[in-house]
Amino acid sequence: MSIICPTVLADTVVEYREQIDAIMPFASRIQIDLGDGVFTGETIGIADTWWPKTMAADIHLMYSDPTQYLSALVALKPNMVILHAEASGDITRAIMYLQQHGIKAGIALLQDTSVESVRSYIERSDHVLIFSGTLGSFGGQADLSQLGKVARIREIQPAIEI
């Protein structure tokens, strides 16, 4: 089943509120992009993150070391947290920690990251985000060659959400 899941990416709390208000009438699930200023550009922080109770929220954490923020993320109780395969820290342990706390765990792959190199993450994850644009920004051109990763991911985990 396919769903439309709008992304919220904001540099300020005011901008964040405006984006939430704009999608509230039609979205049942959203993806909130958070950047630390190291892995990608800086956005609002975890402490400024919220969403209406009528929506399920996935947090795409574009942080260089996401493992430092796991307890703060668990406290927010999102539907899912998506971590980058390219981030530092023990990503496998982070995936398991989130799942032990009833939060789905996703793994994001940048264009140059091969499916085979992160097989162990995919085996443990609930979701894979194949990133084909410019990290931390809206718009741009999708790299459709990334679609080739879908079949390889399905070989590893046939029912995974992509």
Contacts in CASP RR format, 6 or more apart in sequence:
PFRMAT RR
TARGET T0000
AUTHOR 0000-0000-0000
METHOD contacts of the structure
MODEL  1
MSIICPTVLADTVVEYREQIDAIMPFASRIQIDLGDGVFTGETIGIADTW
WPKTMAADIHLMYSDPTQYLSALVALKPNMVILHAEASGDITRAIMYLQQ
HGIKAGIALLQDTSVESVRSYIERSDHVLIFSGTLGSFGGQADLSQLGKV
ARIREIQPAIEI
3 28 0 8 1.000
3 29 0 8 1.000
4 27 0 8 1.000
5 27 0 8 1.000
5 29 0 8 1.000
5 30 0 8 1.000
5 31 0 8 1.000
5 58 0 8 1.000
6 23 0 8 1.000
6 27 0 8 1.000
6 30 0 8 1.000
6 31 0 8 1.000
7 30 0 8 1.000
7 31 0 8 1.000
7 32 0 8 1.000
7 33 0 8 1.000
7 60 0 8 1.000
7 138 0 8 1.000
8 16 0 8 1.000
8 19 0 8 1.000
8 20 0 8 1.000
8 23 0 8 1.000
8 30 0 8 1.000
8 31 0 8 1.000
8 32 0 8 1.000
8 33 0 8 1.000
9 19 0 8 1.000
9 33 0 8 1.000
9 43 0 8 1.000
9 136 0 8 1.000
9 137 0 8 1.000
9 138 0 8 1.000
10 16 0 8 1.000
10 18 0 8 1.000
10 19 0 8 1.000
10 43 0 8 1.000
10 44 0 8 1.000
11 42 0 8 1.000
11 43 0 8 1.000
11 44 0 8 1.000
12 44 0 8 1.000
13 44 0 8 1.000
13 48 0 8 1.000
16 44 0 8 1.000
16 48 0 8 1.000
16 49 0 8 1.000
20 30 0 8 1.000
20 51 0 8 1.000
20 52 0 8 1.000
23 30 0 8 1.000
24 52 0 8 1.000
24 54 0 8 1.000
24 55 0 8 1.000
27 55 0 8 1.000
28 54 0 8 1.000
28 55 0 8 1.000
28 56 0 8 1.000
29 55 0 8 1.000
29 56 0 8 1.000
29 57 0 8 1.000
29 58 0 8 1.000
29 79 0 8 1.000
30 51 0 8 1.000
30 55 0 8 1.000
30 56 0 8 1.000
30 57 0 8 1.000
30 58 0 8 1.000
31 57 0 8 1.000
31 58 0 8 1.000
31 59 0 8 1.000
31 60 0 8 1.000
31 82 0 8 1.000
32 49 0 8 1.000
32 51 0 8 1.000
32 57 0 8 1.000
32 58 0 8 1.000
32 59 0 8 1.000
32 60 0 8 1.000
32 78 0 8 1.000
33 43 0 8 1.000
33 60 0 8 1.000
33 62 0 8 1.000
33 136 0 8 1.000
34 43 0 8 1.000
34 44 0 8 1.000
34 45 0 8 1.000
34 46 0 8 1.000
34 49 0 8 1.000
34 59 0 8 1.000
34 60 0 8 1.000
34 61 0 8 1.000
34 62 0 8 1.000
34 63 0 8 1.000
35 41 0 8 1.000
35 42 0 8 1.000
35 43 0 8 1.000
35 45 0 8 1.000
35 61 0 8 1.000
35 62 0 8 1.000
35 63 0 8 1.000
35 136 0 8 1.000
36 42 0 8 1.000
36 62 0 8 1.000
36 63 0 8 1.000
36 64 0 8 1.000
38 63 0 8 1.000
38 64 0 8 1.000
39 62 0 8 1.000
39 63 0 8 1.000
39 64 0 8 1.000
39 84 0 8 1.000
39 87 0 8 1.000
39 135 0 8 1.000
40 62 0 8 1.000
40 135 0 8 1.000
40 136 0 8 1.000
41 62 0 8 1.000
41 136 0 8 1.000
43 62 0 8 1.000
43 136 0 8 1.000
46 69 0 8 1.000
46 72 0 8 1.000
46 73 0 8 1.000
46 76 0 8 1.000
47 72 0 8 1.000
49 59 0 8 1.000
49 76 0 8 1.000
50 76 0 8 1.000
51 57 0 8 1.000
56 78 0 8 1.000
56 79 0 8 1.000
57 76 0 8 1.000
57 78 0 8 1.000
57 79 0 8 1.000
58 78 0 8 1.000
58 79 0 8 1.000
58 80 0 8 1.000
58 81 0 8 1.000
58 82 0 8 1.000
58 104 0 8 1.000
58 127 0 8 1.000
59 73 0 8 1.000
59 76 0 8 1.000
59 78 0 8 1.000
59 80 0 8 1.000
59 81 0 8 1.000
59 82 0 8 1.000
60 82 0 8 1.000
60 108 0 8 1.000
60 129 0 8 1.000
61 69 0 8 1.000
61 73 0 8 1.000
61 81 0 8 1.000
61 82 0 8 1.000
61 83 0 8 1.000
61 84 0 8 1.000
62 84 0 8 1.000
62 135 0 8 1.000
62 136 0 8 1.000
63 69 0 8 1.000
63 84 0 8 1.000
63 87 0 8 1.000
64 87 0 8 1.000
64 88 0 8 1.000
65 87 0 8 1.000
65 88 0 8 1.000
65 89 0 8 1.000
66 81 0 8 1.000
66 83 0 8 1.000
66 84 0 8 1.000
66 87 0 8 1.000
66 89 0 8 1.000
66 91 0 8 1.000
66 94 0 8 1.000
67 89 0 8 1.000
67 90 0 8 1.000
67 91 0 8 1.000
67 93 0 8 1.000
67 94 0 8 1.000
70 94 0 8 1.000
70 97 0 8 1.000
70 98 0 8 1.000
73 81 0 8 1.000
73 98 0 8 1.000
73 103 0 8 1.000
74 97 0 8 1.000
74 98 0 8 1.000
74 101 0 8 1.000
74 103 0 8 1.000
77 103 0 8 1.000
78 103 0 8 1.000
79 103 0 8 1.000
79 104 0 8 1.000
80 103 0 8 1.000
80 104 0 8 1.000
80 105 0 8 1.000
80 106 0 8 1.000
80 126 0 8 1.000
80 127 0 8 1.000
81 98 0 8 1.000
81 103 0 8 1.000
81 104 0 8 1.000
81 105 0 8 1.000
81 106 0 8 1.000
82 105 0 8 1.000
82 106 0 8 1.000
82 107 0 8 1.000
82 108 0 8 1.000
82 127 0 8 1.000
82 129 0 8 1.000
83 91 0 8 1.000
83 94 0 8 1.000
83 95 0 8 1.000
83 105 0 8 1.000
83 106 0 8 1.000
83 107 0 8 1.000
83 108 0 8 1.000
84 107 0 8 1.000
84 108 0 8 1.000
84 110 0 8 1.000
85 91 0 8 1.000
85 107 0 8 1.000
85 108 0 8 1.000
85 109 0 8 1.000
85 110 0 8 1.000
85 113 0 8 1.000
85 117 0 8 1.000
85 118 0 8 1.000
85 121 0 8 1.000
86 110 0 8 1.000
86 113 0 8 1.000
91 107 0 8 1.000
91 121 0 8 1.000
92 120 0 8 1.000
92 121 0 8 1.000
92 124 0 8 1.000
94 105 0 8 1.000
95 105 0 8 1.000
95 106 0 8 1.000
95 107 0 8 1.000
95 121 0 8 1.000
95 124 0 8 1.000
95 125 0 8 1.000
96 105 0 8 1.000
96 124 0 8 1.000
98 104 0 8 1.000
98 105 0 8 1.000
99 105 0 8 1.000
99 124 0 8 1.000
99 126 0 8 1.000
104 126 0 8 1.000
104 127 0 8 1.000
105 124 0 8 1.000
105 125 0 8 1.000
105 126 0 8 1.000
105 127 0 8 1.000
106 125 0 8 1.000
106 126 0 8 1.000
106 127 0 8 1.000
106 128 0 8 1.000
106 129 0 8 1.000
107 118 0 8 1.000
107 121 0 8 1.000
107 122 0 8 1.000
107 125 0 8 1.000
107 127 0 8 1.000
107 128 0 8 1.000
107 129 0 8 1.000
108 128 0 8 1.000
108 129 0 8 1.000
108 130 0 8 1.000
108 131 0 8 1.000
109 115 0 8 1.000
109 118 0 8 1.000
109 128 0 8 1.000
109 129 0 8 1.000
109 130 0 8 1.000
109 131 0 8 1.000
109 149 0 8 1.000
110 131 0 8 1.000
110 135 0 8 1.000
111 131 0 8 1.000
111 132 0 8 1.000
111 133 0 8 1.000
111 143 0 8 1.000
111 146 0 8 1.000
115 122 0 8 1.000
115 149 0 8 1.000
115 152 0 8 1.000
115 153 0 8 1.000
115 156 0 8 1.000
116 152 0 8 1.000
119 156 0 8 1.000
122 128 0 8 1.000
122 153 0 8 1.000
122 156 0 8 1.000
122 157 0 8 1.000
122 160 0 8 1.000
123 156 0 8 1.000
123 157 0 8 1.000
125 157 0 8 1.000
125 160 0 8 1.000
126 160 0 8 1.000
126 161 0 8 1.000
127 160 0 8 1.000
127 161 0 8 1.000
127 162 0 8 1.000
128 153 0 8 1.000
128 160 0 8 1.000
128 161 0 8 1.000
128 162 0 8 1.000
129 162 0 8 1.000
130 146 0 8 1.000
130 147 0 8 1.000
130 149 0 8 1.000
130 150 0 8 1.000
130 153 0 8 1.000
130 162 0 8 1.000
131 146 0 8 1.000
132 142 0 8 1.000
132 143 0 8 1.000
132 144 0 8 1.000
132 146 0 8 1.000
133 139 0 8 1.000
133 140 0 8 1.000
133 141 0 8 1.000
133 142 0 8 1.000
133 143 0 8 1.000
134 140 0 8 1.000
150 162 0 8 1.000
153 160 0 8 1.000
153 162 0 8 1.000
154 160 0 8 1.000
154 162 0 8 1.000
END
